[in-house]
Amino acid sequence: MFAKIGLGLLCGIVLGFVLQRGRFCVVSAYRDVILVKDNRMFIAVLIAIAVQSIGVYALAGLGLIQLADVPFTWLGAIVGGFVFGWGIVLAGGCATGTWYRAGEGLLGSWIALFAYMLGTVATKSGVLKPAHDALTRHKGGDAFIYTTLGISPWVLILLFAALVSLIVWRHLRQPALVVPTLKPRKSGLAHLLFEKRWHPFVTALLVGIIAIAAWPMSEATGRMFGLGITTPSGNLLRYITTGDATYLDWAVFLVLGIALGSYIAAKGSGEFRWRLPDVKTIRHNFVGGLLMGFGASIAGGCTIGNGLVNTSLFTWQGWVATLFIIAGTWSATYVVIMRGRRKETAGAAPGQTAPLSM
């Protein structure tokens, strides 16, 4: 069993390495669409969903894994998704983004991570459990969209893959953005792994492959799911506070591996350093982490559990929660960042530019 759980650590290390080197963060994917009019990371997320969807249903068709129903708690998906969207903007990163940035030495992410764990435990088994139970009590009928439509899942998979392929093709036809780079100091594999800038689409392809591999590794330990961040993050805090080793499952080692893999990548690329944000950012990190923990617990998953895994399964829970995560992210981006910048700019002295927050 320990060897199988160790696969969770290995999977997490690889995932954390890829996330850090590729700067892959779902909050950036959602936020940057309206903040800086950049949709590359959003397209990258779609690629990761499409790749995982093909791989997971192929494994299921071959009988190598089993797919369990994902209950559609529609009210929880709506409320929890929207709250989670606000949380990731305030925290400055999504669930996986917070884990891998903690591995880079960003102390604000450590604060957000602790608050995320605390919010998860408080919502699932603590003082906020009544709210959790009330919001997740209402359930829809079918778990999967294709069941409701009465079609094969492969119809949705192929249509979605074709749509994503068209979007990628159109994007790659546009003139490439020239990014100034320094003269390489490394060569060969070291340059590729630790120095060369990774294209978001390549990173997304790797994330999708890792997400596929996570399924059989996780199910070998009796956990019938793929990548997941929220529940294992809460279970890690439960283990720390209770000493109950039963909380240490495959997924707990997965999230620990993400931080470790990110640390390895950041050290190898020279990007690791301890950084302490200002007081305002620390406050946002903590509040955002709490909202992340609450929202993800209510919605049944975060930007990975819902936004990457459940969407690839074409569950109602995954897609409804993700749409409201995006809505929460966009509204928080407008209120917290865009309006905040306008107020600071309006309050700056004539001829001066106010510093940008967050």
N, C-alpha and C positions, 0 to 999 in steps of 0.2 A: 504493500500500500504506500509506503514512504517513497518508493521508487516512482510510483505512478503520480503521487503528489508533486514529486520533484519535477515531473514534466510540466506542471503548472508554473514552477519557477523558471524553467528553461523557456517556455512559451512567452512568459512575461518579459524575460530579459531580451529576447529577440524583438518582441513588440515594442518595448521601451526604447531600444536602440533605433529601430526604424522610425518611431514617432519623433524622437529627438532630432535625428539627422534630417528627416523630411519636414520638420516643423509642422507636423500634421495635428491640427486641433480643430474640432468641429465648431467650437464657438467662433473661431476665425472664419470658418466656412460660411456660417449663417450671418455673422455680424458684418463682414467685409463687403457683402453684396450691396448693402445700403450705405455703409460708412465710407468706403473708398472706391465703390463701383468695381470691385474685383470679384469675379465669380469663379476663378480657377480652383480654389479650394472647395467650393460648393460642388463643382463638377467632379472633383477628386472623390468626395464623399459618395456621390452617385456611382462612380466606378467601383468603389469598395463594396457597396451594396450589391451591385450587379454581379461582381465576381463571386462574392460569398454565396449569393442566391444560387448560382449555377452549381457551385461546388457542393453546397450542403444538400440540395435536392438530388444531386447525383449520388452522393454517399448514402442518402436515405433510400434511394431507388435500388441501390446495390445491397441494401440490408446491413450496411456497416454502422449506421447510427439510427436512432429512433427520435422522431420529432414529437414532443409532447404538446398538447393544446396549451395555448396562452389565453387565459380568460380575458375577455374584453370588458374591463371596468371603465366604461365610457366616461363617467363623471370624473373619476380619478385621472384618466388620461388627459382630459381637458384642463382641469384645475392644476394637477400636478405638473403637466407639461409646461403650462404658462408660467407657473412659479419657478420651475427649474430654468426656463429661459432667462428670467430676470436674474436668477442666482449666478449663472455662468458669466453673465456680463459683469456683474459686480465683483465676482471672484477673479475675473481676468483669465478664465480658462474653463474648459469643460471637465468632466470627470477624469478622463485619461490625460488631458492637458495638465491638470493640476498635479497628477501623479508624476508625469515625466518632468515637469518644471521643478517639482520638489527635488528630483534627482539632479537637476542642474545647479542647485544651491540657492534657488529663489525662496527666501524665507516667507514672503507673502503667500506663496503656494503651500508652504507647510502650515501656515495659519488657516488658510482656506481648507486644506485637507483635514485638519483636526475638526474644524467646524462642520465639514461635510460628514465625517464619521459620526459626530455628536448628533447632528440633525437626523441622520439615518436611524440611529439607535433610539432616539427620543420619539421618532415617528412610528417605528415598527413595534417597539416594545416598551416605550416610556410614557412620558406625560402627554405626548401628542397622539398616542395610539387611538383614543376615541375619535379624533379627527380623521385618522387613517381609516378606521373601520367604517365611519359614516360615508366617506368619499369613495370607498372601494366596494361598498355594498351593492351598488347598482351595476348589474352585468348585462351585456348584450347577449345575443343568441350564438352566432357562429364565431369561432375563434379566427378562422382564416377567410380572407376576402374571396378567394376562389371557391370556397365552399358555398358562400352566399350567392355567387354568380353561377354556380353549377358547372364549372369548367375545370380542366386540369390545371394544376399549378404551373405547368410548363408553358401554358398560353401566356400567363402574366410574366413569367420569367423571360421568355423570348421577346415579348413586346417591350418590356422594360430594358432588356439588354440592347435591343435594336435602337430604342430611343436614346439611350446613353451613348451608344456608338455614334449616332448621328450628331449629337451635341459635341462629343469629343472631336469628331472629324471637322465640324464647322469651326470649332475653337482653334484647332491646329492649323487651319488654313489662314488664320489671321496673322499679320506680321508679328514676329517674335519680339518680345520685350528684351532689349539689350540691358543686362545688368553688369555694371563694372565689377571686375574680380581682381584680386591680388595675384601676383605671380605665385604659382604653386611652389610650396616648400617640401611637399611629399611626392612620391611617385608610386606607380603601380597600384596595388590593392589598398595601401594606406591612403593614397590620394583619393581613391574612389569612396572608401568607407568614411574617412574623417575630414576630408577637405572639400571635395567637389560638391557643388550645390545640387541637391536632388530635385528633380522635377516633381511637382505635386502628383502628377498622374502615375509616375513610376512608384512613388510612395504609396499611393492608393492601391495599386495592384499588389504590392507586397503586403499591405494591411489586409486586403481581401484574402490572400493566400493564407496568412497566419490565422485569420478568423476561421477559415475552413478547417485547418489543422487542429484548432482548439477543440472542435466538436468531439472527434474520437478520443482525444487525450482526456477530456473532461468526463466523457461517458464511461471511460475505463475505470473511473473511481466511483461511479454510480451517480454522478451529477449530470442530469439530462439537459444540458444546455451548452452553448458556446461561450464566447467572451462575455464577461459581466464585471461591473465595477462597484455598483452601489451596495449590494448585499455583502460581498466580501470585505468592502471597506468598513462597514458596520461590524462585521464579525471579527475583524482585526481588533477593533476597540473593545468588543466584548471579551475577547481572549485576554487582552492586556489588563482589563479591570477585574476579570473573574478567575483567570488562570485555567479556564475550562478548555482543554485541548481539542474537544470535539468541534470547536469553531474553526480549527485550522484545516480547511479543506483545500481542494485543488485551486479554487478561485482566489483564496487568500494569498497563496503563494504566487498566483498570477499577478496580482496587483503589487506585491512586494518586488516581483521580478521587473515590473515596468519601471519602478524607481531605480533599481539596480542597473538595468539596461541603459536607461537614460544617463545615469552617472558615468558608465563606461564610455558611452558615445560622447558626452560632454567633455570628459577628461581627455579622450583621444583627439578631439577637435580643438582643444584649448578654450572651450566655452564655459567650463565649470568655474564658478566663483560664487562665494556667499554674497548675497545682495539683500539689504533690508530696505523695504519701501518706506515712504513717508507715512505719517499717522493717518491721513485721510485714506490712503490706499489700503493700509492695514485694516481699518474699519470696514471698508468695502469688502475686502477679502473675507473677513470673518462673517459678516452678514450674508454675503453671497454664498459662502460655504454652507451656512445653516439652511438657506433657501434651497440650495442644491440637494441637500440631504432630505429635506421635507418633500420637495417636488418630485424627486426621483422615486422616493418610497411610495408616494401616492400614485404616480404614473406607472409604476411597475417597471421602471428602468430609466437609465440616463441616455446620453447621446450615443452610448455604445449598446446597452441592453435593448433600448427601443430604436434609436436612430441608426444603428448599423445591423444588429442581429434580427430583431423582430420585424424590421422593414424587409430584410432579405427573405424572411419566411412568409411575407405578405400577410401578416396578421393585422386585424383591425386595431389592436392595441398599439402596435408599433407605428403605424402610419398616422393614426389620429394623434397620439402623443407627440410624434415628431412634428406634425404641422403646428401644434400649439407650443412646442418648444421654440420653433422658428418665430411664431407670433410673439412670444415672450421676449425672445432675443432682440427682435426688431424694435419692439416698443421700448425696451430698456436701453437699447443703443441710442434711440432718439432722445429719450428723456434724460438719461444719465450722461451720455457722452456728447451728442450733437448739440442739445440745448445748453449743456454745461459749457461747451466751448464758446457758444455764441454769447452767453452771459459774461464770460471772462474777457472775451474780445471787446464787448461793449463797455466793460468797466475799465479797460486798459487806458492808459494815458494816450493822448494824441501822438501818433507817430510811433507808438510801441505796439508790439504784438504780445497778447497775453499768453503765458505758458499753457501748453495743452496738458490736460489731466488724463490719467489712465493711459 
